[in-house]
Amino acid sequence: MSYKKVIFFLLLILWNHTVHAQNSLSLTLEEAMAMAVANHTQSQMARSLIDESMANQRLQQAQLLPNLSLSAYQLRESVNLRAQGFNLQGFPVLIGPFNSFASSVNLSQKVFDLSLWNNLKASQWITQETELKAQSTFQQVAANAAYAYINLLRARAELKTAEANYHLAEELETLSTDQKKQGISTGVDVVRAQTQTTQYQYDLRAMESLVDDSQTKLKRALGIDLDTPIIQTETLTTLNTPIPDLAESILDAKQSRPELLASKALMSARESVLQAKKDAFLPSVEVRGAVGPSGVTPVINDYHVYSVGVFLSMPLWNGGATQAEENIAFSELHQAKLQLADIEAQVDEDVRIAYNALRTTHDEVIHAQKNLQLATTLMNQSGDRYRNGVADNLEVVNAQTTIAQARSQLDNALASEHIAWINFDLARGKIRYSEHDTGQSNHE
């Protein structure tokens, strides 16, 4: 190959690597959570529901604000006096045709209507409930992205473990072959080592597939193109964050969990609706006014006229419809109270379960680290015994199996601890997915 071809080939490799790096997405855990909240369909739907709720609130508010309108008409008509009940001697039966014109600016303003005021309060509480539900959705979306991120870290760690196991098995196979040539080992040792290598080769391929699947799930959780390569800037490490007290965590959850706060807002809305139905029996007062020209046409006999007045309205009987609406509102309030009690119990349960899982996974990490240390020691000792011809490679194969299990156990324990922290933060309503959210804590 000529010198120019070698240079061209190296430049082509460098160009491909640069393009690949430019198209890759480098993410921390928090960045992945923030991206999911920004892009996921559920988050977008939650924001749309907030807009809808705020529009409904403005609709209720509009009924208490001044209503200004413009009206105008120009008529040409004739009148049958006898059709109006007049039969006067000497007067014509038919009058007209004649012209009539009027134009006015009309104003109306509610002065007193407690029912509308309470409906407005209910709509404000509903808006707050919708916002809190959206916050709950954002936290769940962020948690799902975190699960996918950590599962990909777990898969990549297990892939490295599978690679290490495979290389270790290859070394044993090579050593067994050499030992057999020297007459130290038997053919059984070689076959046993080859079987171990084949098994770890199979495990390695399975881990490669798991990494691909885990990366696809993370991309789906982030709402990005599935062909985008992802570079994770974090690794599975031991978390040394102190575990909060259980009682404090439960109290914290009851003050922060968005589902619980949303349920309280819903109950307040139901109370306002019920009060609005009760106030529907009370009178309402409205001021109305109008001013504008009136005449035959806009330029003939054109005079400005006005009207202003106070109108009082009070329901007397509408077939029991108002009482029925009050009964419905009372039932909905009762349901909201039951829902609130159930959510409070659920929050308590979620925190307790997440707390126990967090303590358990923390202990599992400690035990897994000790197991890996012991397995490494066992592997080194069995390898030395085999090299010195003191034992066959069965001890080494068993030690390889033990260290492979210990590595996998540690990978799973570390991932489980990270996930347990996410579940614990989610149970307390403390998922933090960006520096602009309302979360209060981040365990890392």
Secondary structure as the mmCIF struct_conf table of DSSP 4:
data_model
#
loop_
_struct_conf.conf_type_id
_struct_conf.id
_struct_conf.beg_label_comp_id
_struct_conf.beg_label_asym_id
_struct_conf.beg_label_seq_id
_struct_conf.end_label_comp_id
_struct_conf.end_label_asym_id
_struct_conf.end_label_seq_id
HELX_RH_AL_P HELX_RH_AL_P1 TYR A 3 ASN A 23
STRN STRN1 LEU A 25 LEU A 27
HELX_RH_AL_P HELX_RH_AL_P2 LEU A 29 ASN A 39
HELX_RH_AL_P HELX_RH_AL_P3 THR A 41 ALA A 62
TURN_TY1_P TURN_TY1_P1 GLN A 63 LEU A 64
BEND BEND1 LEU A 65 LEU A 65
STRN STRN2 ASN A 67 ASN A 80
TURN_TY1_P TURN_TY1_P2 LEU A 81 LEU A 81
HELX_RH_3T_P HELX_RH_3T_P1 ARG A 82 GLN A 84
TURN_TY1_P TURN_TY1_P3 GLY A 85 GLY A 85
TURN_TY1_P TURN_TY1_P4 GLN A 89 GLY A 90
BEND BEND2 PHE A 91 PHE A 91
BEND BEND3 VAL A 93 VAL A 93
STRN STRN3 LEU A 94 PHE A 112
HELX_RH_AL_P HELX_RH_AL_P4 LEU A 114 LYS A 181
TURN_TY1_P TURN_TY1_P5 GLN A 182 GLY A 183
BEND BEND4 ILE A 184 SER A 185
HELX_RH_AL_P HELX_RH_AL_P5 GLY A 187 LEU A 222
TURN_TY1_P TURN_TY1_P6 GLY A 223 GLY A 223
TURN_TY1_P TURN_TY1_P7 LEU A 226 ASP A 227
STRN STRN4 ILE A 230 GLN A 232
HELX_LH_PP_P HELX_LH_PP_P1 THR A 241 ASP A 245
HELX_RH_AL_P HELX_RH_AL_P6 LEU A 246 SER A 256
HELX_RH_AL_P HELX_RH_AL_P7 PRO A 258 ASP A 279
TURN_TY1_P TURN_TY1_P8 ALA A 280 PHE A 281
BEND BEND5 LEU A 282 LEU A 282
STRN STRN5 SER A 284 GLY A 295
BEND BEND6 VAL A 296 VAL A 296
STRN STRN6 THR A 297 THR A 297
TURN_TY1_P TURN_TY1_P9 PRO A 298 VAL A 299
STRN STRN7 ILE A 300 ILE A 300
BEND BEND7 ASN A 301 ASN A 301
STRN STRN8 TYR A 303 SER A 313
BEND BEND8 ASN A 318 ASN A 318
TURN_TY1_P TURN_TY1_P10 GLY A 319 GLY A 320
HELX_RH_AL_P HELX_RH_AL_P8 ALA A 321 ARG A 387
TURN_TY1_P TURN_TY1_P11 ASN A 388 GLY A 389
BEND BEND9 VAL A 390 ALA A 391
TURN_TY1_P TURN_TY1_P12 ASN A 393 ASN A 393
HELX_RH_AL_P HELX_RH_AL_P9 LEU A 394 ARG A 428
TURN_TY1_P TURN_TY1_P13 GLY A 429 GLY A 429
BEND BEND10 SER A 434 SER A 434
TURN_TY1_P TURN_TY1_P14 GLU A 435 HIS A 436
BEND BEND11 ASP A 437 THR A 438
#
